[in-house]
Amino acid sequence: MKNEKENKFRLHHVIENAMILKNVDINFVQFGTQTIFGFCSLKAYSQFERMIPDKIDRHDHVGQFLENVAPNSFAIIPSNKNWDERRKTIMKTIGINFASQYISMMIETVDSWAKNLDVGQGIDFSFEVGKITFRIITKILFGTDIDNMKKCMYIDPYGHSVSELNFEEAYFKYFKHEFEGFFKPIGKLFPFIEKYRLVEPYKTNLVNHNEINKTLKDFVDQSTDDQSVYRQMLNSGKLTKDEVFYDTMLLLFAGFDTTSHTITSTLYYLHKYPACLQRLKADMKSQGITDLDPSQ
């Protein structure tokens, strides 16, 4: 918030911190019950890399946020043969130039979004790009017919009001409430309260999590898009239906917000530094990309 008020990119403090730590090799920070260390030099990273064992049995996400939103996904389970098979299946499905087949769909999604805007209308651009990215990624992962997915019954964990929401609306609300719960002091002081979902928002978050997943599972079973990531992974015959579902949910969680932030910051900096924007346009023109509106 401080960065945005000062007209800086929202993660500008990362750059500032890097300058402060430019003569530091390793930086340690205590984050709640976790000790986090960051490599600040290539020397430190290269030395650490030599200490990494050939086999790592990961447990780092157990009891953490990722386990709540994508339980049993390949990022959580131990690094065994099942983990390796799931990782390879994902990488084979989403190969190089995989997204190029969806360019026309991406353009149509952006055009559809833009048609609902009024000229001169003020918007939260970062949030809007997040919605666009979410719509594109969910179509790629679960099917281009995802707009036909039934609505979810969503319960507010505080007021307990019930709303009928589409997948996008329910997903955004769920993650907001899940994040709020994850950072609540009571859950950190008494971990069993969060683990066993004894109070709000933990209790209702679990109900909403199950409702969203059930509605999405019903949709993917009936989807007519055989080229979705979910269907291709399932048709490989190497993974169970639950494994495919949770690994695809992991891709959604890991992909849409990071992508939208990257797009937003790229556009922000291109317009903040017009010379770079002109260089980009010149490079595109030199590659034969000339179908550009000069006003954009």
Contacts in CASP RR format, 6 or more apart in sequence:
PFRMAT RR
TARGET T0000
AUTHOR 0000-0000-0000
METHOD contacts of the structure
MODEL  1
MKNEKENKFRLHHVIENAMILKNVDINFVQFGTQTIFGFCSLKAYSQFER
MIPDKIDRHDHVGQFLENVAPNSFAIIPSNKNWDERRKTIMKTIGINFAS
QYISMMIETVDSWAKNLDVGQGIDFSFEVGKITFRIITKILFGTDIDNMK
KCMYIDPYGHSVSELNFEEAYFKYFKHEFEGFFKPIGKLFPFIEKYRLVE
PYKTNLVNHNEINKTLKDFVDQSTDDQSVYRQMLNSGKLTKDEVFYDTML
LLFAGFDTTSHTITSTLYYLHKYPACLQRLKADMKSQGITDLDPSQ
2 13 0 8 1.000
3 9 0 8 1.000
3 10 0 8 1.000
3 11 0 8 1.000
3 12 0 8 1.000
3 13 0 8 1.000
4 10 0 8 1.000
9 265 0 8 1.000
9 268 0 8 1.000
9 269 0 8 1.000
10 126 0 8 1.000
10 261 0 8 1.000
10 265 0 8 1.000
11 261 0 8 1.000
11 265 0 8 1.000
18 40 0 8 1.000
21 27 0 8 1.000
21 40 0 8 1.000
22 40 0 8 1.000
24 40 0 8 1.000
24 41 0 8 1.000
25 39 0 8 1.000
25 40 0 8 1.000
25 41 0 8 1.000
25 43 0 8 1.000
25 44 0 8 1.000
26 37 0 8 1.000
26 38 0 8 1.000
26 39 0 8 1.000
26 40 0 8 1.000
26 44 0 8 1.000
27 37 0 8 1.000
27 38 0 8 1.000
27 40 0 8 1.000
28 35 0 8 1.000
28 36 0 8 1.000
28 37 0 8 1.000
28 38 0 8 1.000
29 35 0 8 1.000
29 36 0 8 1.000
29 37 0 8 1.000
29 38 0 8 1.000
30 36 0 8 1.000
32 188 0 8 1.000
33 188 0 8 1.000
39 45 0 8 1.000
39 48 0 8 1.000
55 79 0 8 1.000
56 79 0 8 1.000
57 78 0 8 1.000
57 79 0 8 1.000
58 76 0 8 1.000
58 77 0 8 1.000
58 78 0 8 1.000
58 79 0 8 1.000
59 78 0 8 1.000
61 67 0 8 1.000
61 75 0 8 1.000
61 76 0 8 1.000
62 76 0 8 1.000
63 195 0 8 1.000
65 178 0 8 1.000
65 179 0 8 1.000
65 182 0 8 1.000
66 73 0 8 1.000
66 75 0 8 1.000
66 76 0 8 1.000
66 250 0 8 1.000
66 253 0 8 1.000
67 76 0 8 1.000
68 178 0 8 1.000
68 182 0 8 1.000
68 205 0 8 1.000
68 209 0 8 1.000
69 175 0 8 1.000
69 178 0 8 1.000
69 209 0 8 1.000
69 249 0 8 1.000
69 253 0 8 1.000
70 76 0 8 1.000
70 246 0 8 1.000
70 247 0 8 1.000
70 249 0 8 1.000
70 250 0 8 1.000
70 253 0 8 1.000
71 246 0 8 1.000
72 242 0 8 1.000
72 243 0 8 1.000
72 246 0 8 1.000
73 246 0 8 1.000
73 247 0 8 1.000
73 249 0 8 1.000
73 250 0 8 1.000
74 83 0 8 1.000
74 86 0 8 1.000
74 87 0 8 1.000
74 90 0 8 1.000
74 243 0 8 1.000
74 247 0 8 1.000
74 250 0 8 1.000
75 250 0 8 1.000
75 254 0 8 1.000
77 83 0 8 1.000
82 243 0 8 1.000
85 238 0 8 1.000
85 239 0 8 1.000
86 239 0 8 1.000
86 243 0 8 1.000
86 247 0 8 1.000
89 233 0 8 1.000
89 236 0 8 1.000
89 238 0 8 1.000
89 239 0 8 1.000
90 233 0 8 1.000
90 247 0 8 1.000
90 251 0 8 1.000
92 236 0 8 1.000
93 229 0 8 1.000
93 232 0 8 1.000
93 233 0 8 1.000
93 236 0 8 1.000
94 229 0 8 1.000
94 251 0 8 1.000
99 140 0 8 1.000
101 227 0 8 1.000
102 136 0 8 1.000
102 139 0 8 1.000
102 140 0 8 1.000
105 136 0 8 1.000
105 139 0 8 1.000
105 144 0 8 1.000
106 136 0 8 1.000
109 132 0 8 1.000
109 135 0 8 1.000
109 136 0 8 1.000
109 139 0 8 1.000
110 132 0 8 1.000
113 128 0 8 1.000
113 131 0 8 1.000
113 132 0 8 1.000
113 135 0 8 1.000
117 123 0 8 1.000
125 264 0 8 1.000
125 267 0 8 1.000
126 260 0 8 1.000
126 261 0 8 1.000
126 264 0 8 1.000
129 260 0 8 1.000
129 263 0 8 1.000
129 264 0 8 1.000
130 256 0 8 1.000
130 257 0 8 1.000
130 260 0 8 1.000
130 264 0 8 1.000
131 168 0 8 1.000
132 260 0 8 1.000
133 256 0 8 1.000
133 257 0 8 1.000
133 259 0 8 1.000
133 260 0 8 1.000
133 263 0 8 1.000
134 168 0 8 1.000
134 171 0 8 1.000
134 172 0 8 1.000
134 256 0 8 1.000
134 260 0 8 1.000
135 168 0 8 1.000
137 251 0 8 1.000
137 252 0 8 1.000
137 255 0 8 1.000
137 256 0 8 1.000
137 259 0 8 1.000
138 146 0 8 1.000
138 167 0 8 1.000
138 168 0 8 1.000
138 252 0 8 1.000
138 256 0 8 1.000
139 146 0 8 1.000
139 228 0 8 1.000
140 228 0 8 1.000
140 229 0 8 1.000
141 228 0 8 1.000
141 229 0 8 1.000
141 230 0 8 1.000
141 248 0 8 1.000
141 251 0 8 1.000
141 252 0 8 1.000
142 216 0 8 1.000
142 219 0 8 1.000
142 220 0 8 1.000
142 223 0 8 1.000
142 228 0 8 1.000
142 229 0 8 1.000
142 230 0 8 1.000
142 248 0 8 1.000
143 220 0 8 1.000
143 223 0 8 1.000
143 225 0 8 1.000
143 227 0 8 1.000
143 228 0 8 1.000
143 230 0 8 1.000
143 231 0 8 1.000
144 225 0 8 1.000
144 228 0 8 1.000
145 223 0 8 1.000
145 224 0 8 1.000
145 225 0 8 1.000
146 167 0 8 1.000
146 219 0 8 1.000
146 223 0 8 1.000
148 219 0 8 1.000
149 166 0 8 1.000
149 167 0 8 1.000
149 215 0 8 1.000
149 216 0 8 1.000
149 219 0 8 1.000
150 215 0 8 1.000
150 218 0 8 1.000
150 219 0 8 1.000
151 164 0 8 1.000
151 165 0 8 1.000
151 166 0 8 1.000
151 167 0 8 1.000
151 170 0 8 1.000
151 215 0 8 1.000
152 164 0 8 1.000
152 165 0 8 1.000
152 166 0 8 1.000
152 167 0 8 1.000
152 170 0 8 1.000
152 208 0 8 1.000
152 211 0 8 1.000
152 212 0 8 1.000
152 215 0 8 1.000
153 162 0 8 1.000
153 163 0 8 1.000
153 164 0 8 1.000
153 211 0 8 1.000
154 162 0 8 1.000
154 163 0 8 1.000
154 164 0 8 1.000
154 165 0 8 1.000
154 169 0 8 1.000
154 170 0 8 1.000
154 173 0 8 1.000
154 174 0 8 1.000
154 208 0 8 1.000
154 211 0 8 1.000
154 212 0 8 1.000
155 161 0 8 1.000
155 162 0 8 1.000
155 204 0 8 1.000
155 207 0 8 1.000
155 208 0 8 1.000
156 162 0 8 1.000
156 163 0 8 1.000
156 204 0 8 1.000
157 177 0 8 1.000
157 200 0 8 1.000
157 201 0 8 1.000
157 203 0 8 1.000
157 204 0 8 1.000
157 205 0 8 1.000
157 208 0 8 1.000
158 200 0 8 1.000
158 201 0 8 1.000
160 204 0 8 1.000
165 173 0 8 1.000
167 212 0 8 1.000
167 215 0 8 1.000
167 216 0 8 1.000
167 219 0 8 1.000
170 208 0 8 1.000
170 211 0 8 1.000
170 212 0 8 1.000
170 215 0 8 1.000
171 212 0 8 1.000
173 208 0 8 1.000
174 205 0 8 1.000
174 208 0 8 1.000
174 209 0 8 1.000
174 212 0 8 1.000
177 201 0 8 1.000
177 204 0 8 1.000
177 205 0 8 1.000
177 208 0 8 1.000
178 201 0 8 1.000
178 205 0 8 1.000
178 209 0 8 1.000
180 201 0 8 1.000
181 187 0 8 1.000
181 194 0 8 1.000
181 201 0 8 1.000
181 202 0 8 1.000
181 205 0 8 1.000
182 194 0 8 1.000
184 194 0 8 1.000
184 201 0 8 1.000
186 193 0 8 1.000
186 199 0 8 1.000
187 193 0 8 1.000
187 194 0 8 1.000
187 202 0 8 1.000
192 198 0 8 1.000
193 199 0 8 1.000
193 202 0 8 1.000
194 202 0 8 1.000
197 203 0 8 1.000
197 205 0 8 1.000
197 206 0 8 1.000
213 245 0 8 1.000
213 249 0 8 1.000
216 245 0 8 1.000
217 245 0 8 1.000
220 228 0 8 1.000
220 230 0 8 1.000
220 231 0 8 1.000
220 245 0 8 1.000
223 230 0 8 1.000
223 231 0 8 1.000
225 231 0 8 1.000
226 232 0 8 1.000
226 235 0 8 1.000
229 248 0 8 1.000
229 251 0 8 1.000
230 244 0 8 1.000
230 245 0 8 1.000
230 248 0 8 1.000
233 239 0 8 1.000
233 244 0 8 1.000
233 247 0 8 1.000
233 248 0 8 1.000
234 241 0 8 1.000
234 244 0 8 1.000
239 247 0 8 1.000
269 276 0 8 1.000
270 276 0 8 1.000
270 277 0 8 1.000
270 280 0 8 1.000
271 277 0 8 1.000
281 292 0 8 1.000
284 292 0 8 1.000
285 292 0 8 1.000
END
